[in-house]
Structures are given as structure tokens and as C-alpha cells.
Amino acid sequence: MTGAWGAVAILLALAWVVSFSAAHAPGYAWVAPPVGLLAGSGLPLQVLLPRISRAAR
């Protein structure tokens, strides 16, 4: 399930970048929503990563 959510998040971020890359305001603020989506979906994994690595050993 986590892999599916990661794939959905990446697809949504790519769709956002592709749709706004042609006509966007000057600057880089238009990429903030997909960056936030990817960072927000990765942060819970960082909390669980030590537990996952300990369980794998």
C-alpha cells in the first residue's frame, strides 16, 4: 500500500509540473505544491525507517 501511495504522489507531482510548466508565473513558487506533496509523503517513512532497519537485522 505504501508503494502505491508513493506512485500516486509521484504521478500527481509530475502532472502538476507538466501542466504548469508551459504557463506559470515567473519564479519557482509554482513548484511548491508538488514538492510539499513529495516531502510530506516521505516524512512518515523517515520516522519508521530505524524500526524497519532494526527488524530487518
PQR file with spaces between the fields and no chain letter, atoms N, CA, C, O and H, PARSE charges and radii, in Angstrom:
ATOM       1  N    MET     1       0.821   -1.196    0.000 -0.4000 1.5000
ATOM       2  CA   MET     1       0.000    0.000    0.000 -0.0000 2.0000
ATOM       3  C    MET     1       0.864    1.259    0.000  0.5500 1.7000
ATOM       4  O    MET     1       0.522    2.252   -0.642 -0.5500 1.4000
ATOM       5  N    THR     2       1.986    1.213    0.723 -0.4000 1.5000
ATOM       6  CA   THR     2       2.863    2.377    0.775 -0.0000 2.0000
ATOM       7  C    THR     2       3.465    2.663   -0.591  0.5500 1.7000
ATOM       8  O    THR     2       3.586    3.821   -0.991 -0.5500 1.4000
ATOM       9  H    THR     2       2.263    0.406    1.244  0.4000 1.0000
ATOM      10  N    GLY     3       3.838    1.624   -1.298 -0.4000 1.5000
ATOM      11  CA   GLY     3       4.391    1.813   -2.632 -0.0000 2.0000
ATOM      12  C    GLY     3       3.375    2.405   -3.590  0.5500 1.7000
ATOM      13  O    GLY     3       3.718    3.218   -4.449 -0.5500 1.4000
ATOM      14  H    GLY     3       3.741    0.684   -0.973  0.4000 1.0000
ATOM      15  N    ALA     4       2.122    1.996   -3.440 -0.4000 1.5000
ATOM      16  CA   ALA     4       1.067    2.545   -4.299 -0.0000 2.0000
ATOM      17  C    ALA     4       0.859    4.024   -4.006  0.5500 1.7000
ATOM      18  O    ALA     4       0.684    4.819   -4.930 -0.5500 1.4000
ATOM      19  H    ALA     4       1.843    1.336   -2.743  0.4000 1.0000
ATOM      20  N    TRP     5       0.876    4.404   -2.727 -0.4000 1.5000
ATOM      21  CA   TRP     5       0.718    5.818   -2.388 -0.0000 2.0000
ATOM      22  C    TRP     5       1.906    6.630   -2.911  0.5500 1.7000
ATOM      23  O    TRP     5       1.726    7.755   -3.377 -0.5500 1.4000
ATOM      24  H    TRP     5       1.018    3.758   -1.977  0.4000 1.0000
ATOM      25  N    GLY     6       3.109    6.074   -2.838 -0.4000 1.5000
ATOM      26  CA   GLY     6       4.284    6.758   -3.380 -0.0000 2.0000
ATOM      27  C    GLY     6       4.161    6.971   -4.876  0.5500 1.7000
ATOM      28  O    GLY     6       4.505    8.036   -5.388 -0.5500 1.4000
ATOM      29  H    GLY     6       3.256    5.160   -2.460  0.4000 1.0000
ATOM      30  N    ALA     7       3.671    5.958   -5.576 -0.4000 1.5000
ATOM      31  CA   ALA     7       3.490    6.085   -7.018 -0.0000 2.0000
ATOM      32  C    ALA     7       2.427    7.130   -7.353  0.5500 1.7000
ATOM      33  O    ALA     7       2.597    7.907   -8.292 -0.5500 1.4000
ATOM      34  H    ALA     7       3.392    5.093   -5.159  0.4000 1.0000
ATOM      35  N    VAL     8       1.342    7.154   -6.597 -0.4000 1.5000
ATOM      36  CA   VAL     8       0.293    8.152   -6.820 -0.0000 2.0000
ATOM      37  C    VAL     8       0.835    9.549   -6.551  0.5500 1.7000
ATOM      38  O    VAL     8       0.540   10.480   -7.300 -0.5500 1.4000
ATOM      39  H    VAL     8       1.204    6.522   -5.834  0.4000 1.0000
ATOM      40  N    ALA     9       1.614    9.706   -5.501 -0.4000 1.5000
ATOM      41  CA   ALA     9       2.183   11.019   -5.178 -0.0000 2.0000
ATOM      42  C    ALA     9       3.127   11.493   -6.272  0.5500 1.7000
ATOM      43  O    ALA     9       3.107   12.668   -6.639 -0.5500 1.4000
ATOM      44  H    ALA     9       1.853    8.950   -4.892  0.4000 1.0000
ATOM      45  N    ILE    10       3.942   10.606   -6.791 -0.4000 1.5000
ATOM      46  CA   ILE    10       4.868   10.980   -7.869 -0.0000 2.0000
ATOM      47  C    ILE    10       4.096   11.335   -9.126  0.5500 1.7000
ATOM      48  O    ILE    10       4.430   12.311   -9.799 -0.5500 1.4000
ATOM      49  H    ILE    10       3.958    9.652   -6.492  0.4000 1.0000
ATOM      50  N    LEU    11       3.075   10.566   -9.454 -0.4000 1.5000
ATOM      51  CA   LEU    11       2.275   10.875  -10.642 -0.0000 2.0000
ATOM      52  C    LEU    11       1.558   12.210  -10.507  0.5500 1.7000
ATOM      53  O    LEU    11       1.490   12.975  -11.469 -0.5500 1.4000
ATOM      54  H    LEU    11       2.804    9.774   -8.907  0.4000 1.0000
ATOM      55  N    LEU    12       1.023   12.499   -9.325 -0.4000 1.5000
ATOM      56  CA   LEU    12       0.367   13.792   -9.113 -0.0000 2.0000
ATOM      57  C    LEU    12       1.366   14.945   -9.218  0.5500 1.7000
ATOM      58  O    LEU    12       1.058   15.986   -9.797 -0.5500 1.4000
ATOM      59  H    LEU    12       1.078   11.878   -8.544  0.4000 1.0000
ATOM      60  N    ALA    13       2.545   14.760   -8.663 -0.4000 1.5000
ATOM      61  CA   ALA    13       3.566   15.808   -8.745 -0.0000 2.0000
ATOM      62  C    ALA    13       3.990   16.034  -10.186  0.5500 1.7000
ATOM      63  O    ALA    13       4.141   17.177  -10.617 -0.5500 1.4000
ATOM      64  H    ALA    13       2.795   13.914   -8.192  0.4000 1.0000
ATOM      65  N    LEU    14       4.184   14.960  -10.931 -0.4000 1.5000
ATOM      66  CA   LEU    14       4.558   15.105  -12.343 -0.0000 2.0000
ATOM      67  C    LEU    14       3.446   15.764  -13.155  0.5500 1.7000
ATOM      68  O    LEU    14       3.718   16.587  -14.030 -0.5500 1.4000
ATOM      69  H    LEU    14       4.062   14.032  -10.581  0.4000 1.0000
ATOM      70  N    ALA    15       2.211   15.408  -12.871 -0.4000 1.5000
ATOM      71  CA   ALA    15       1.092   16.033  -13.584 -0.0000 2.0000
ATOM      72  C    ALA    15       1.038   17.530  -13.301  0.5500 1.7000
ATOM      73  O    ALA    15       0.776   18.325  -14.203 -0.5500 1.4000
ATOM      74  H    ALA    15       1.990   14.740  -12.161  0.4000 1.0000
ATOM      75  N    TRP    16       1.285   17.914  -12.051 -0.4000 1.5000
ATOM      76  CA   TRP    16       1.288   19.334  -11.687 -0.0000 2.0000
ATOM      77  C    TRP    16       2.396   20.076  -12.434  0.5500 1.7000
ATOM      78  O    TRP    16       2.160   21.144  -13.000 -0.5500 1.4000
ATOM      79  H    TRP    16       1.498   17.268  -11.318  0.4000 1.0000
ATOM      80  N    VAL    17       3.589   19.516  -12.435 -0.4000 1.5000
ATOM      81  CA   VAL    17       4.722   20.183  -13.085 -0.0000 2.0000
ATOM      82  C    VAL    17       4.500   20.284  -14.583  0.5500 1.7000
ATOM      83  O    VAL    17       4.782   21.322  -15.182 -0.5500 1.4000
ATOM      84  H    VAL    17       3.780   18.649  -11.976  0.4000 1.0000
ATOM      85  N    VAL    18       4.001   19.226  -15.192 -0.4000 1.5000
ATOM      86  CA   VAL    18       3.759   19.260  -16.633 -0.0000 2.0000
ATOM      87  C    VAL    18       2.670   20.269  -16.984  0.5500 1.7000
ATOM      88  O    VAL    18       2.796   21.002  -17.965 -0.5500 1.4000
ATOM      89  H    VAL    18       3.772   18.383  -14.706  0.4000 1.0000
ATOM      90  N    SER    19       1.614   20.310  -16.196 -0.4000 1.5000
ATOM      91  CA   SER    19       0.521   21.215  -16.529 -0.0000 2.0000
ATOM      92  C    SER    19       0.888   22.678  -16.301  0.5500 1.7000
ATOM      93  O    SER    19       0.371   23.547  -17.002 -0.5500 1.4000
ATOM      94  H    SER    19       1.512   19.715  -15.399  0.4000 1.0000
ATOM      95  N    PHE    20       1.750   22.973  -15.357 -0.4000 1.5000
ATOM      96  CA   PHE    20       2.113   24.354  -15.083 -0.0000 2.0000
ATOM      97  C    PHE    20       3.422   24.784  -15.736  0.5500 1.7000
ATOM      98  O    PHE    20       3.762   25.966  -15.693 -0.5500 1.4000
ATOM      99  H    PHE    20       2.169   22.266  -14.787  0.4000 1.0000
ATOM     100  N    SER    21       4.158   23.865  -16.334 -0.4000 1.5000
ATOM     101  CA   SER    21       5.456   24.238  -16.898 -0.0000 2.0000
ATOM     102  C    SER    21       5.321   25.135  -18.123  0.5500 1.7000
ATOM     103  O    SER    21       6.215   25.935  -18.397 -0.5500 1.4000
ATOM     104  H    SER    21       3.881   22.905  -16.370  0.4000 1.0000
ATOM     105  N    ALA    22       4.243   25.019  -18.853 -0.4000 1.5000
ATOM     106  CA   ALA    22       4.075   25.837  -20.056 -0.0000 2.0000
ATOM     107  C    ALA    22       3.711   27.279  -19.715  0.5500 1.7000
ATOM     108  O    ALA    22       4.259   28.207  -20.310 -0.5500 1.4000
ATOM     109  H    ALA    22       3.517   24.369  -18.631  0.4000 1.0000
ATOM     110  N    ALA    23       2.809   27.481  -18.781 -0.4000 1.5000
ATOM     111  CA   ALA    23       2.350   28.832  -18.451 -0.0000 2.0000
ATOM     112  C    ALA    23       2.330   29.007  -16.939  0.5500 1.7000
ATOM     113  O    ALA    23       1.343   28.682  -16.278 -0.5500 1.4000
ATOM     114  H    ALA    23       2.363   26.727  -18.297  0.4000 1.0000
ATOM     115  N    HIS    24       3.410   29.515  -16.410 -0.4000 1.5000
ATOM     116  CA   HIS    24       3.462   29.753  -14.976 -0.0000 2.0000
ATOM     117  C    HIS    24       4.021   31.148  -14.712  0.5500 1.7000
ATOM     118  O    HIS    24       4.623   31.771  -15.586 -0.5500 1.4000
ATOM     119  H    HIS    24       4.212   29.779  -16.946  0.4000 1.0000
ATOM     120  N    ALA    25       3.813   31.604  -13.527 -0.4000 1.5000
ATOM     121  CA   ALA    25       4.313   32.920  -13.140 -0.0000 2.0000
ATOM     122  C    ALA    25       5.836   32.864  -13.026  0.5500 1.7000
ATOM     123  O    ALA    25       6.407   31.795  -12.814 -0.5500 1.4000
ATOM     124  H    ALA    25       3.323   31.098  -12.817  0.4000 1.0000
ATOM     125  N    PRO    26       6.482   34.002  -13.165 -0.5600 1.5000
ATOM     126  CA   PRO    26       7.938   33.994  -13.010  0.2800 2.0000
ATOM     127  C    PRO    26       8.329   33.584  -11.590  0.5500 1.7000
ATOM     128  O    PRO    26       7.643   33.920  -10.625 -0.5500 1.4000
ATOM     129  N    GLY    27       9.406   32.875  -11.480 -0.4000 1.5000
ATOM     130  CA   GLY    27       9.862   32.390  -10.183 -0.0000 2.0000
ATOM     131  C    GLY    27       9.593   30.905  -10.049  0.5500 1.7000
ATOM     132  O    GLY    27       9.157   30.237  -10.986 -0.5500 1.4000
ATOM     133  H    GLY    27       9.963   32.602  -12.264  0.4000 1.0000
ATOM     134  N    TYR    28       9.865   30.417   -8.864 -0.4000 1.5000
ATOM     135  CA   TYR    28       9.749   28.976   -8.637 -0.0000 2.0000
ATOM     136  C    TYR    28       8.696   28.601   -7.611  0.5500 1.7000
ATOM     137  O    TYR    28       8.659   27.452   -7.170 -0.5500 1.4000
ATOM     138  H    TYR    28      10.219   30.959   -8.102  0.4000 1.0000
ATOM     139  N    ALA    29       7.843   29.526   -7.219 -0.4000 1.5000
ATOM     140  CA   ALA    29       6.819   29.219   -6.220 -0.0000 2.0000
ATOM     141  C    ALA    29       5.783   28.232   -6.744  0.5500 1.7000
ATOM     142  O    ALA    29       5.109   27.577   -5.949 -0.5500 1.4000
ATOM     143  H    ALA    29       7.872   30.459   -7.578  0.4000 1.0000
ATOM     144  N    TRP    30       5.641   28.110   -8.045 -0.4000 1.5000
ATOM     145  CA   TRP    30       4.634   27.213   -8.613 -0.0000 2.0000
ATOM     146  C    TRP    30       4.996   25.746   -8.394  0.5500 1.7000
ATOM     147  O    TRP    30       4.132   24.883   -8.547 -0.5500 1.4000
ATOM     148  H    TRP    30       6.188   28.643   -8.691  0.4000 1.0000
ATOM     149  N    VAL    31       6.242   25.434   -8.042 -0.4000 1.5000
ATOM     150  CA   VAL    31       6.613   24.044   -7.785 -0.0000 2.0000
ATOM     151  C    VAL    31       6.447   23.664   -6.319  0.5500 1.7000
ATOM     152  O    VAL    31       6.699   22.516   -5.953 -0.5500 1.4000
ATOM     153  H    VAL    31       6.944   26.135   -7.918  0.4000 1.0000
ATOM     154  N    ALA    32       6.029   24.599   -5.473 -0.4000 1.5000
ATOM     155  CA   ALA    32       5.894   24.309   -4.041 -0.0000 2.0000
ATOM     156  C    ALA    32       4.873   23.211   -3.735  0.5500 1.7000
ATOM     157  O    ALA    32       5.169   22.345   -2.912 -0.5500 1.4000
ATOM     158  H    ALA    32       5.825   25.532   -5.770  0.4000 1.0000
ATOM     159  N    PRO    33       3.686   23.200   -4.352 -0.5600 1.5000
ATOM     160  CA   PRO    33       2.733   22.119   -4.025  0.2800 2.0000
ATOM     161  C    PRO    33       3.251   20.710   -4.312  0.5500 1.7000
ATOM     162  O    PRO    33       3.100   19.844   -3.450 -0.5500 1.4000
ATOM     163  N    PRO    34       3.857   20.425   -5.480 -0.5600 1.5000
ATOM     164  CA   PRO    34       4.345   19.052   -5.655  0.2800 2.0000
ATOM     165  C    PRO    34       5.521   18.711   -4.740  0.5500 1.7000
ATOM     166  O    PRO    34       5.651   17.571   -4.293 -0.5500 1.4000
ATOM     167  N    VAL    35       6.375   19.694   -4.464 -0.4000 1.5000
ATOM     168  CA   VAL    35       7.480   19.435   -3.543 -0.0000 2.0000
ATOM     169  C    VAL    35       6.937   19.137   -2.148  0.5500 1.7000
ATOM     170  O    VAL    35       7.432   18.240   -1.465 -0.5500 1.4000
ATOM     171  H    VAL    35       6.269   20.619   -4.827  0.4000 1.0000
ATOM     172  N    GLY    36       5.927   19.884   -1.726 -0.4000 1.5000
ATOM     173  CA   GLY    36       5.298   19.627   -0.439 -0.0000 2.0000
ATOM     174  C    GLY    36       4.634   18.266   -0.391  0.5500 1.7000
ATOM     175  O    GLY    36       4.689   17.583    0.631 -0.5500 1.4000
ATOM     176  H    GLY    36       5.525   20.613   -2.280  0.4000 1.0000
ATOM     177  N    LEU    37       4.009   17.867   -1.482 -0.4000 1.5000
ATOM     178  CA   LEU    37       3.373   16.545   -1.534 -0.0000 2.0000
ATOM     179  C    LEU    37       4.408   15.444   -1.384  0.5500 1.7000
ATOM     180  O    LEU    37       4.211   14.506   -0.611 -0.5500 1.4000
ATOM     181  H    LEU    37       3.964   18.422   -2.312  0.4000 1.0000
ATOM     182  N    LEU    38       5.502   15.550   -2.114 -0.4000 1.5000
ATOM     183  CA   LEU    38       6.523   14.513   -2.042 -0.0000 2.0000
ATOM     184  C    LEU    38       7.227   14.502   -0.689  0.5500 1.7000
ATOM     185  O    LEU    38       7.495   13.433   -0.140 -0.5500 1.4000
ATOM     186  H    LEU    38       5.661   16.312   -2.741  0.4000 1.0000
ATOM     187  N    ALA    39       7.527   15.672   -0.149 -0.4000 1.5000
ATOM     188  CA   ALA    39       8.182   15.728    1.161 -0.0000 2.0000
ATOM     189  C    ALA    39       7.234   15.245    2.255  0.5500 1.7000
ATOM     190  O    ALA    39       7.648   14.523    3.162 -0.5500 1.4000
ATOM     191  H    ALA    39       7.309   16.541   -0.594  0.4000 1.0000
ATOM     192  N    GLY    40       5.981   15.636    2.175 -0.4000 1.5000
ATOM     193  CA   GLY    40       5.015   15.231    3.182 -0.0000 2.0000
ATOM     194  C    GLY    40       4.734   13.746    3.165  0.5500 1.7000
ATOM     195  O    GLY    40       4.469   13.152    4.211 -0.5500 1.4000
ATOM     196  H    GLY    40       5.644   16.223    1.438  0.4000 1.0000
ATOM     197  N    SER    41       4.787   13.140    1.999 -0.4000 1.5000
ATOM     198  CA   SER    41       4.553   11.695    1.947 -0.0000 2.0000
ATOM     199  C    SER    41       5.801   10.915    2.345  0.5500 1.7000
ATOM     200  O    SER    41       5.703    9.740    2.698 -0.5500 1.4000
ATOM     201  H    SER    41       5.002   13.623    1.150  0.4000 1.0000
ATOM     202  N    GLY    42       6.961   11.541    2.295 -0.4000 1.5000
ATOM     203  CA   GLY    42       8.194   10.857    2.690 -0.0000 2.0000
ATOM     204  C    GLY    42       8.546   11.001    4.154  0.5500 1.7000
ATOM     205  O    GLY    42       9.293   10.179    4.685 -0.5500 1.4000
ATOM     206  H    GLY    42       7.041   12.496    2.009  0.4000 1.0000
ATOM     207  N    LEU    43       8.033   12.019    4.821 -0.4000 1.5000
ATOM     208  CA   LEU    43       8.386   12.243    6.225 -0.0000 2.0000
ATOM     209  C    LEU    43       7.960   11.116    7.162  0.5500 1.7000
ATOM     210  O    LEU    43       8.752   10.738    8.025 -0.5500 1.4000
ATOM     211  H    LEU    43       7.426   12.687    4.389  0.4000 1.0000
ATOM     212  N    PRO    44       6.761   10.560    7.042 -0.5600 1.5000
ATOM     213  CA   PRO    44       6.417    9.441    7.935  0.2800 2.0000
ATOM     214  C    PRO    44       7.346    8.243    7.763  0.5500 1.7000
ATOM     215  O    PRO    44       7.594    7.513    8.722 -0.5500 1.4000
ATOM     216  N    LEU    45       7.854    8.036    6.569 -0.4000 1.5000
ATOM     217  CA   LEU    45       8.777    6.923    6.343 -0.0000 2.0000
ATOM     218  C    LEU    45      10.083    7.155    7.094  0.5500 1.7000
ATOM     219  O    LEU    45      10.698    6.196    7.560 -0.5500 1.4000
ATOM     220  H    LEU    45       7.652    8.630    5.790  0.4000 1.0000
ATOM     221  N    GLN    46      10.517    8.406    7.222 -0.4000 1.5000
ATOM     222  CA   GLN    46      11.749    8.693    7.948 -0.0000 2.0000
ATOM     223  C    GLN    46      11.624    8.347    9.425  0.5500 1.7000
ATOM     224  O    GLN    46      12.608    7.968   10.060 -0.5500 1.4000
ATOM     225  H    GLN    46      10.017    9.185    6.844  0.4000 1.0000
ATOM     226  N    VAL    47      10.432    8.474    9.971 -0.4000 1.5000
ATOM     227  CA   VAL    47      10.215    8.124   11.375 -0.0000 2.0000
ATOM     228  C    VAL    47      10.267    6.609   11.551  0.5500 1.7000
ATOM     229  O    VAL    47      10.765    6.120   12.564 -0.5500 1.4000
ATOM     230  H    VAL    47       9.633    8.782    9.456  0.4000 1.0000
ATOM     231  N    LEU    48       9.763    5.873   10.583 -0.4000 1.5000
ATOM     232  CA   LEU    48       9.699    4.415   10.690 -0.0000 2.0000
ATOM     233  C    LEU    48      10.956    3.711   10.209  0.5500 1.7000
ATOM     234  O    LEU    48      11.135    2.524   10.484 -0.5500 1.4000
ATOM     235  H    LEU    48       9.358    6.270    9.759  0.4000 1.0000
ATOM     236  N    LEU    49      11.822    4.405    9.505 -0.4000 1.5000
ATOM     237  CA   LEU    49      12.993    3.766    8.907 -0.0000 2.0000
ATOM     238  C    LEU    49      13.905    3.087    9.929  0.5500 1.7000
ATOM     239  O    LEU    49      14.361    1.977    9.654 -0.5500 1.4000
ATOM     240  H    LEU    49      11.676    5.368    9.281  0.4000 1.0000
ATOM     241  N    PRO    50      14.203    3.681   11.095 -0.5600 1.5000
ATOM     242  CA   PRO    50      15.041    2.949   12.067  0.2800 2.0000
ATOM     243  C    PRO    50      14.394    1.648   12.550  0.5500 1.7000
ATOM     244  O    PRO    50      15.082    0.644   12.732 -0.5500 1.4000
ATOM     245  N    ARG    51      13.088    1.663   12.755 -0.4000 1.5000
ATOM     246  CA   ARG    51      12.404    0.444   13.192 -0.0000 2.0000
ATOM     247  C    ARG    51      12.441   -0.632   12.104  0.5500 1.7000
ATOM     248  O    ARG    51      12.622   -1.816   12.389 -0.5500 1.4000
ATOM     249  H    ARG    51      12.529    2.479   12.608  0.4000 1.0000
ATOM     250  N    ILE    52      12.268   -0.200   10.866 -0.4000 1.5000
ATOM     251  CA   ILE    52      12.293   -1.148    9.745 -0.0000 2.0000
ATOM     252  C    ILE    52      13.674   -1.763    9.624  0.5500 1.7000
ATOM     253  O    ILE    52      13.792   -2.972    9.425 -0.5500 1.4000
ATOM     254  H    ILE    52      12.121    0.761   10.635  0.4000 1.0000
ATOM     255  N    SER    53      14.724   -0.957    9.739 -0.4000 1.5000
ATOM     256  CA   SER    53      16.081   -1.491    9.588 -0.0000 2.0000
ATOM     257  C    SER    53      16.445   -2.406   10.759  0.5500 1.7000
ATOM     258  O    SER    53      17.145   -3.399   10.561 -0.5500 1.4000
ATOM     259  H    SER    53      14.628    0.025    9.900  0.4000 1.0000
ATOM     260  N    ARG    54      15.988   -2.093   11.974 -0.4000 1.5000
ATOM     261  CA   ARG    54      16.239   -2.979   13.113 -0.0000 2.0000
ATOM     262  C    ARG    54      15.524   -4.316   12.939  0.5500 1.7000
ATOM     263  O    ARG    54      16.072   -5.366   13.272 -0.5500 1.4000
ATOM     264  H    ARG    54      15.419   -1.286   12.135  0.4000 1.0000
ATOM     265  N    ALA    55      14.308   -4.273   12.420 -0.4000 1.5000
ATOM     266  CA   ALA    55      13.544   -5.509   12.218 -0.0000 2.0000
ATOM     267  C    ALA    55      14.173   -6.364   11.120  0.5500 1.7000
ATOM     268  O    ALA    55      14.072   -7.591   11.149 -0.5500 1.4000
ATOM     269  H    ALA    55      13.863   -3.420   12.149  0.4000 1.0000
ATOM     270  N    ALA    56      14.822   -5.715   10.150 -0.4000 1.5000
ATOM     271  CA   ALA    56      15.422   -6.458    9.055 -0.0000 2.0000
ATOM     272  C    ALA    56      16.703   -7.171    9.502  0.5500 1.7000
ATOM     273  O    ALA    56      17.101   -8.170    8.903 -0.5500 1.4000
ATOM     274  H    ALA    56      14.903   -4.718   10.126  0.4000 1.0000
ATOM     275  N    ARG    57      17.335   -6.663   10.539 -0.4000 1.5000
ATOM     276  CA   ARG    57      18.577   -7.295   11.016 -0.0000 2.0000
ATOM     277  C    ARG    57      18.312   -8.494   11.786  0.5500 1.7000
ATOM     278  O    ARG    57      19.245   -9.144   12.258 -0.5500 1.4000
ATOM     279  H    ARG    57      17.011   -5.851   11.025  0.4000 1.0000
